[in-house]
Amino acid sequence: MENSQDKGIIKWITGIAIAVPVVVAVLLFMPAKLDLATEWVYFLPHLNAVINSAATVALIMGLIFIKQKNIILHRASMTAAFGLGAIFLVSYVIYHASAESTSFGGEGLIKSIYYFILITHIILAAVALFPILLAYYYGYTDQRQKHKKVVKFAYPIWLYVTVSGVLVYLMISPYYNF
């Protein structure tokens, strides 16, 4: 049974996990983009790919460390992945709130592959936040049984989102107009 502190934190996690995708969707689909008065935002997709690559490495290292029962390095790796995810989210929101979306220019089978990866990436990124936050909370508070249960779902989704984010970037980057 969860204690009252867990219930309160889970309410916060639920609120955040709902609010973030809603805010991202609003910013992506708002009729006018923010005018940040500079071209610096066009660097962000490249930065985001680096951040996603680093998060992927941190996630894989976290798995390796926990398999080796090295909890200290596991926590450090997962905290790095968590921090990188937060930085990515801020950068992603800034870019998409201020720059027009780039259309994929590929044709044929590669276009279908691109859109499959993109759509699954978007759906799983929206869904992933709740179990990621919950797993991080349970790990941080040393509730290992609960942590293990949530991680069975959170980890593969999170890893897919980071890897597919890099793949989407690599596939669309030739079509950027900047």
C-alpha positions in Angstrom: 0.0 0.0 0.0 1.3 3.5 -0.9 1.8 6.0 1.9 0.3 9.5 1.8 3.6 11.0 0.6 3.7 8.6 -2.3 0.1 9.4 -3.2 0.9 13.1 -3.2 4.0 12.7 -5.4 2.0 10.4 -7.8 -0.6 13.1 -8.1 2.2 15.6 -9.1 3.7 13.1 -11.5 0.3 12.5 -13.1 -0.3 16.2 -13.4 3.2 16.8 -15.0 2.7 13.8 -17.3 -0.5 15.2 -18.6 0.5 18.9 -18.7 3.8 18.5 -20.6 2.3 16.7 -23.7 -0.6 19.2 -23.7 1.7 22.2 -23.6 4.0 20.7 -26.2 1.0 20.1 -28.5 -0.3 23.6 -28.0 3.1 25.1 -28.8 3.5 22.9 -31.9 0.1 23.7 -33.3 -0.3 27.3 -32.4 -1.1 29.5 -35.4 1.8 31.9 -35.0 5.3 31.0 -33.9 7.1 32.9 -31.2 9.4 35.6 -32.5 12.7 35.1 -30.6 14.3 37.7 -32.9 17.3 35.6 -33.8 18.5 32.7 -35.9 20.0 30.8 -32.9 17.0 28.5 -32.6 18.0 26.7 -35.9 20.9 25.2 -34.0 18.6 23.4 -31.6 17.7 20.3 -33.7 21.4 19.5 -34.0 21.8 20.0 -30.2 18.7 17.8 -29.6 20.2 15.0 -31.6 23.4 15.2 -29.5 21.3 15.3 -26.3 19.3 12.3 -27.4 22.5 10.4 -28.3 24.0 11.2 -24.9 20.7 10.1 -23.2 20.8 6.8 -25.1 24.4 6.2 -23.9 23.4 7.1 -20.3 20.4 4.7 -20.5 22.5 1.8 -21.8 25.2 2.5 -19.2 22.5 2.5 -16.5 21.4 -0.9 -17.6 24.9 -2.3 -17.7 25.6 -0.9 -14.2 22.5 -2.3 -12.7 23.3 -5.7 -14.2 26.7 -5.5 -12.5 24.8 -4.5 -9.3 26.6 -1.2 -9.2 23.8 0.9 -7.8 25.9 4.1 -7.4 26.9 4.2 -11.1 23.4 3.1 -12.1 21.8 6.0 -10.3 24.4 8.4 -11.7 23.7 7.2 -15.3 19.9 7.3 -14.9 20.1 10.8 -13.3 22.2 11.9 -16.2 19.6 10.5 -18.7 16.8 12.1 -16.7 18.6 15.5 -16.7 19.4 15.2 -20.4 15.7 14.4 -21.1 14.7 17.6 -19.2 17.2 19.7 -21.2 16.0 18.1 -24.4 12.4 18.9 -23.6 13.2 22.6 -23.0 15.2 22.8 -26.2 12.6 21.0 -28.2 9.8 23.2 -27.0 11.8 26.4 -27.7 12.6 25.2 -31.2 9.1 24.1 -32.1 7.5 27.1 -30.6 9.6 29.5 -32.7 10.4 27.7 -36.0 8.3 26.3 -38.7 8.3 22.5 -39.0 10.4 20.9 -41.7 8.8 18.6 -44.2 10.3 15.2 -45.0 11.4 15.2 -48.6 12.0 11.5 -49.1 9.9 9.3 -51.4 8.8 5.7 -51.6 9.6 3.2 -48.9 11.9 5.6 -47.0 9.0 8.0 -46.5 6.9 5.2 -45.0 9.7 4.2 -42.7 10.3 7.8 -41.6 6.7 8.4 -40.8 6.4 5.1 -38.9 9.4 6.0 -36.8 8.2 9.5 -36.3 4.6 8.6 -35.3 5.7 5.8 -32.9 8.3 8.2 -31.5 5.7 11.0 -30.9 3.2 8.6 -29.3 5.7 6.9 -27.1 7.3 10.2 -26.1 3.9 11.4 -24.9 3.2 8.2 -23.0 6.7 7.7 -21.6 6.7 10.6 -19.2 4.5 9.1 -16.5 6.4 5.8 -16.1 9.7 7.5 -16.4 8.9 10.0 -13.7 7.4 7.2 -11.5 10.4 5.0 -12.0 12.8 7.8 -11.2 10.8 8.6 -8.0 10.8 5.0 -6.9 14.5 4.7 -7.6 15.3 8.0 -5.9 13.3 6.9 -2.7 14.9 3.4 -2.8 11.5 1.6 -3.3 13.2 -1.1 -5.3 10.3 -3.5 -5.9 8.1 -0.7 -7.2 11.0 0.7 -9.2 11.6 -2.7 -10.8 8.0 -3.1 -11.8 7.7 0.3 -13.4 11.1 0.1 -15.1 10.0 -3.0 -17.1 7.7 -0.7 -19.0 9.5 2.7 -18.7 13.0 1.6 -19.8 12.3 0.1 -23.2 9.9 3.0 -24.1 12.4 5.6 -23.0 15.3 3.9 -24.9 13.1 3.7 -28.0 12.2 7.4 -27.7 15.8 8.5 -27.5 17.1 6.2 -30.3 14.1 7.0 -32.6 14.6 10.7 -31.9 18.2 10.5 -33.3 16.9 8.4 -36.3 14.2 11.0 -37.1 16.8 13.7 -36.9 19.2 11.9 -39.2 16.4 11.2 -41.7 15.1 14.8 -41.8 18.2 16.8 -41.4 19.0 16.9 -45.2 15.7 18.8 -45.6 16.3 21.6 -43.1 16.2 25.0 -44.9 18.8 26.7 -42.6 
